[in-house]
Structures are given as C-alpha cells and as structure tokens.
Amino acid sequence: MSTATKRAGPATMPTRRRAAATAAAGFIALATFQAALALGAPLGEAAWGGESAHLSTGLRIASALAVAVWVLAALVVLGRTGYRVSMIPFRICQYGTWVLFGYLTLGTLMNLASRSNWERFLQAPIALVVAVLCLLVARAAPPWPRDRQHATGDR
C-alpha cells in the first residue's frame, strides 16, 4: 500500500473530523447522563431546572426521549464529516449540524439563567464547548463524495 492511500492517523486527522468525533463523544456523554436520569438516578439537580434530586415521571420520560435526541445528534455530526457509522443522508447532516449549533447555543443561555448551580457551572460550559465543536464541523468543507472515497480508499 502506498503512502498516498494509507489511512491518516490521529495526528494527521483533519480538525473537522476530530471536532466531530469530540462532539459525538459529548453527545454520547449527555445521552448517558439523560439515561441515568430516566432510570431514576438522583441527579435531577443537574438537569431540568434542578428543582429536586429525583425527577417526576414526566421528566423521566423527557430524559428518555433526550437520550434518542443526543444519539441522533452524535450521528448527525459524524455524518457531516463523512464517518461511515452514520447512515443519515448528508444533506440532513449538513443542515442538522447548524440546527445543533443553534440548539446548544440556546441551551447554554438557558443553563446560565438557571437557578441550579449544577446547570450554570457544569451544564452551561459543556453545552458551550459542544456548540463550538458543532460550529467547527458545520463550517467545514464537505467531505469527499462517498463514491470517490471508495475509489481512492480515503476516509
């Protein structure tokens, strides 16, 4: 295999792909947190306004739905940069990454306005970092067309 067709290692991986992978990891962490809430973990002070440690049934259901949203968000940012793990059409990923950036920016502001210290000092910075990562991914040039990737072996 020539050096032109070798896969790039982590040191040479384009910034947009690293940003997408990091954002996806953040989304999976958020999904895990929401799953814990949905299953009854006493972490409610760090979410949904932070009113009590244990969430009501309605908020537990909302947390279960949030798990699906965050997993879908991870697939969107990965698909935007050409990772093959995502089967979401590229056009949806292209616009979806901008939607995620807007949603996370709004989430940052809402967390900063919360009375919960957990939301202000933990959730807001996390949302801000993932929003910036989504912005980097959204502004990146599109990846090589998928049929060209097959022809050249690039990823």
C-alpha positions as YAML, in Angstrom:
chain: A
units: angstrom
residues:
- id: 1
  name: MET
  ca: [0.00, 0.00, 0.00]
- id: 2
  name: SER
  ca: [1.45, 3.33, -1.00]
- id: 3
  name: THR
  ca: [1.64, 6.23, 1.42]
- id: 4
  name: ALA
  ca: [-0.92, 8.10, -0.68]
- id: 5
  name: THR
  ca: [-3.62, 5.52, 0.07]
- id: 6
  name: LYS
  ca: [-2.79, 4.84, 3.73]
- id: 7
  name: ARG
  ca: [-5.32, 5.99, 6.27]
- id: 8
  name: ALA
  ca: [-4.41, 9.13, 8.15]
- id: 9
  name: GLY
  ca: [-3.56, 8.55, 11.78]
- id: 10
  name: PRO
  ca: [-4.89, 10.65, 14.65]
- id: 11
  name: ALA
  ca: [-2.02, 13.14, 14.32]
- id: 12
  name: THR
  ca: [-2.90, 13.89, 10.68]
- id: 13
  name: MET
  ca: [-6.69, 13.63, 11.01]
- id: 14
  name: PRO
  ca: [-8.33, 16.85, 9.80]
- id: 15
  name: THR
  ca: [-9.53, 19.20, 12.51]
- id: 16
  name: ARG
  ca: [-13.15, 18.93, 11.39]
- id: 17
  name: ARG
  ca: [-13.14, 15.15, 11.89]
- id: 18
  name: ARG
  ca: [-11.55, 15.48, 15.33]
- id: 19
  name: ALA
  ca: [-14.14, 18.13, 16.22]
- id: 20
  name: ALA
  ca: [-16.94, 15.85, 15.02]
- id: 21
  name: ALA
  ca: [-15.60, 12.89, 16.99]
- id: 22
  name: THR
  ca: [-15.24, 15.03, 20.11]
- id: 23
  name: ALA
  ca: [-18.74, 16.50, 19.69]
- id: 24
  name: ALA
  ca: [-20.14, 12.99, 19.20]
- id: 25
  name: ALA
  ca: [-18.42, 11.87, 22.40]
- id: 26
  name: GLY
  ca: [-20.00, 14.85, 24.18]
- id: 27
  name: PHE
  ca: [-23.42, 13.92, 22.81]
- id: 28
  name: ILE
  ca: [-22.99, 10.32, 23.95]
- id: 29
  name: ALA
  ca: [-21.98, 11.56, 27.41]
- id: 30
  name: LEU
  ca: [-25.13, 13.71, 27.51]
- id: 31
  name: ALA
  ca: [-27.19, 10.71, 26.38]
- id: 32
  name: THR
  ca: [-25.67, 8.61, 29.16]
- id: 33
  name: PHE
  ca: [-26.48, 11.29, 31.73]
- id: 34
  name: GLN
  ca: [-30.07, 11.51, 30.47]
- id: 35
  name: ALA
  ca: [-30.38, 7.71, 30.54]
- id: 36
  name: ALA
  ca: [-29.29, 7.73, 34.18]
- id: 37
  name: LEU
  ca: [-31.95, 10.34, 34.92]
- id: 38
  name: ALA
  ca: [-34.59, 8.34, 33.06]
- id: 39
  name: LEU
  ca: [-33.70, 5.27, 35.10]
- id: 40
  name: GLY
  ca: [-34.14, 7.20, 38.36]
- id: 41
  name: ALA
  ca: [-30.64, 8.28, 39.35]
- id: 42
  name: PRO
  ca: [-30.77, 11.12, 41.90]
- id: 43
  name: LEU
  ca: [-29.10, 13.63, 39.57]
- id: 44
  name: GLY
  ca: [-32.11, 15.85, 38.95]
- id: 45
  name: GLU
  ca: [-30.43, 18.89, 40.50]
- id: 46
  name: ALA
  ca: [-28.14, 18.98, 37.45]
- id: 47
  name: ALA
  ca: [-30.97, 18.95, 34.89]
- id: 48
  name: TRP
  ca: [-34.45, 20.20, 34.01]
- id: 49
  name: GLY
  ca: [-34.19, 23.30, 36.19]
- id: 50
  name: GLY
  ca: [-32.61, 21.47, 39.12]
- id: 51
  name: GLU
  ca: [-35.68, 21.57, 41.32]
- id: 52
  name: SER
  ca: [-35.13, 18.19, 43.02]
- id: 53
  name: ALA
  ca: [-32.71, 15.28, 43.01]
- id: 54
  name: HIS
  ca: [-35.38, 12.82, 41.86]
- id: 55
  name: LEU
  ca: [-37.28, 13.62, 38.68]
- id: 56
  name: SER
  ca: [-41.02, 13.33, 38.26]
- id: 57
  name: THR
  ca: [-42.37, 10.67, 35.90]
- id: 58
  name: GLY
  ca: [-42.90, 13.27, 33.17]
- id: 59
  name: LEU
  ca: [-39.31, 14.49, 33.37]
- id: 60
  name: ARG
  ca: [-38.03, 10.91, 33.41]
- id: 61
  name: ILE
  ca: [-39.92, 10.31, 30.17]
- id: 62
  name: ALA
  ca: [-38.47, 13.54, 28.76]
- id: 63
  name: SER
  ca: [-34.98, 12.30, 29.73]
- id: 64
  name: ALA
  ca: [-35.63, 9.02, 27.91]
- id: 65
  name: LEU
  ca: [-36.58, 10.99, 24.80]
- id: 66
  name: ALA
  ca: [-33.48, 13.16, 25.23]
- id: 67
  name: VAL
  ca: [-31.34, 10.01, 25.02]
- id: 68
  name: ALA
  ca: [-32.62, 9.42, 21.48]
- id: 69
  name: VAL
  ca: [-32.09, 13.08, 20.55]
- id: 70
  name: TRP
  ca: [-28.46, 13.09, 21.75]
- id: 71
  name: VAL
  ca: [-27.63, 9.80, 20.00]
- id: 72
  name: LEU
  ca: [-29.15, 11.19, 16.80]
- id: 73
  name: ALA
  ca: [-27.09, 14.38, 17.29]
- id: 74
  name: ALA
  ca: [-23.92, 12.27, 17.52]
- id: 75
  name: LEU
  ca: [-24.81, 10.54, 14.25]
- id: 76
  name: VAL
  ca: [-25.52, 13.89, 12.57]
- id: 77
  name: VAL
  ca: [-22.13, 15.43, 13.39]
- id: 78
  name: LEU
  ca: [-20.32, 12.24, 12.43]
- id: 79
  name: GLY
  ca: [-22.24, 12.05, 9.16]
- id: 80
  name: ARG
  ca: [-21.40, 15.69, 8.40]
- id: 81
  name: THR
  ca: [-17.72, 14.85, 8.24]
- id: 82
  name: GLY
  ca: [-18.09, 11.58, 6.34]
- id: 83
  name: TYR
  ca: [-17.80, 9.00, 9.11]
- id: 84
  name: ARG
  ca: [-19.47, 5.87, 7.80]
- id: 85
  name: VAL
  ca: [-21.06, 4.98, 11.14]
- id: 86
  name: SER
  ca: [-23.86, 7.41, 10.31]
- id: 87
  name: MET
  ca: [-26.48, 6.31, 7.78]
- id: 88
  name: ILE
  ca: [-28.18, 9.72, 7.89]
- id: 89
  name: PRO
  ca: [-28.24, 11.44, 4.47]
- id: 90
  name: PHE
  ca: [-25.52, 14.05, 4.07]
- id: 91
  name: ARG
  ca: [-27.97, 16.91, 3.39]
- id: 92
  name: ILE
  ca: [-29.70, 16.28, 6.71]
- id: 93
  name: CYS
  ca: [-26.33, 16.16, 8.46]
- id: 94
  name: GLN
  ca: [-25.26, 19.38, 6.74]
- id: 95
  name: TYR
  ca: [-28.28, 21.36, 7.97]
- id: 96
  name: GLY
  ca: [-28.65, 19.37, 11.17]
- id: 97
  name: THR
  ca: [-25.22, 20.42, 12.39]
- id: 98
  name: TRP
  ca: [-26.27, 24.07, 12.13]
- id: 99
  name: VAL
  ca: [-29.50, 23.26, 13.99]
- id: 100
  name: LEU
  ca: [-27.47, 21.57, 16.73]
- id: 101
  name: PHE
  ca: [-25.20, 24.61, 16.97]
- id: 102
  name: GLY
  ca: [-28.24, 26.87, 17.45]
- id: 103
  name: TYR
  ca: [-29.91, 24.49, 19.89]
- id: 104
  name: LEU
  ca: [-26.76, 24.16, 22.03]
- id: 105
  name: THR
  ca: [-26.17, 27.91, 21.99]
- id: 106
  name: LEU
  ca: [-29.72, 28.42, 23.26]
- id: 107
  name: GLY
  ca: [-29.16, 25.63, 25.79]
- id: 108
  name: THR
  ca: [-26.03, 27.37, 27.03]
- id: 109
  name: LEU
  ca: [-28.00, 30.57, 27.65]
- id: 110
  name: MET
  ca: [-30.81, 28.68, 29.36]
- id: 111
  name: ASN
  ca: [-28.37, 26.84, 31.62]
- id: 112
  name: LEU
  ca: [-26.67, 30.11, 32.52]
- id: 113
  name: ALA
  ca: [-30.07, 31.54, 33.50]
- id: 114
  name: SER
  ca: [-30.95, 28.54, 35.69]
- id: 115
  name: ARG
  ca: [-31.12, 28.74, 39.47]
- id: 116
  name: SER
  ca: [-29.28, 25.42, 39.65]
- id: 117
  name: ASN
  ca: [-25.55, 25.76, 40.28]
- id: 118
  name: TRP
  ca: [-25.03, 22.42, 38.50]
- id: 119
  name: GLU
  ca: [-26.65, 23.78, 35.36]
- id: 120
  name: ARG
  ca: [-24.81, 27.10, 35.49]
- id: 121
  name: PHE
  ca: [-21.36, 25.78, 36.29]
- id: 122
  name: LEU
  ca: [-21.38, 22.33, 34.66]
- id: 123
  name: GLN
  ca: [-24.09, 22.05, 32.01]
- id: 124
  name: ALA
  ca: [-23.60, 25.53, 30.51]
- id: 125
  name: PRO
  ca: [-19.86, 25.08, 29.83]
- id: 126
  name: ILE
  ca: [-20.46, 21.60, 28.40]
- id: 127
  name: ALA
  ca: [-23.17, 22.93, 26.08]
- id: 128
  name: LEU
  ca: [-20.92, 25.82, 25.03]
- id: 129
  name: VAL
  ca: [-17.98, 23.55, 24.20]
- id: 130
  name: VAL
  ca: [-20.15, 21.15, 22.19]
- id: 131
  name: ALA
  ca: [-21.79, 24.13, 20.44]
- id: 132
  name: VAL
  ca: [-18.37, 25.44, 19.37]
- id: 133
  name: LEU
  ca: [-17.42, 21.97, 18.13]
- id: 134
  name: CYS
  ca: [-20.65, 21.83, 16.12]
- id: 135
  name: LEU
  ca: [-19.84, 25.25, 14.66]
- id: 136
  name: LEU
  ca: [-16.40, 24.00, 13.57]
- id: 137
  name: VAL
  ca: [-18.00, 20.96, 11.96]
- id: 138
  name: ALA
  ca: [-20.79, 22.97, 10.32]
- id: 139
  name: ARG
  ca: [-18.34, 25.48, 8.79]
- id: 140
  name: ALA
  ca: [-16.03, 22.80, 7.41]
- id: 141
  name: ALA
  ca: [-15.88, 21.95, 3.73]
- id: 142
  name: PRO
  ca: [-17.90, 18.87, 2.87]
- id: 143
  name: PRO
  ca: [-16.01, 15.56, 2.85]
- id: 144
  name: TRP
  ca: [-15.04, 13.85, -0.38]
- id: 145
  name: PRO
  ca: [-18.04, 12.41, -2.21]
- id: 146
  name: ARG
  ca: [-18.68, 8.89, -0.92]
- id: 147
  name: ASP
  ca: [-18.15, 7.24, -4.33]
- id: 148
  name: ARG
  ca: [-14.70, 8.87, -4.60]
- id: 149
  name: GLN
  ca: [-13.81, 7.57, -1.15]
- id: 150
  name: HIS
  ca: [-14.42, 4.04, -2.39]
- id: 151
  name: ALA
  ca: [-12.29, 4.63, -5.47]
- id: 152
  name: THR
  ca: [-9.28, 6.08, -3.66]
- id: 153
  name: GLY
  ca: [-9.52, 4.31, -0.31]
- id: 154
  name: ASP
  ca: [-9.62, 7.66, 1.54]
- id: 155
  name: ARG
  ca: [-11.85, 8.12, 4.53]
...
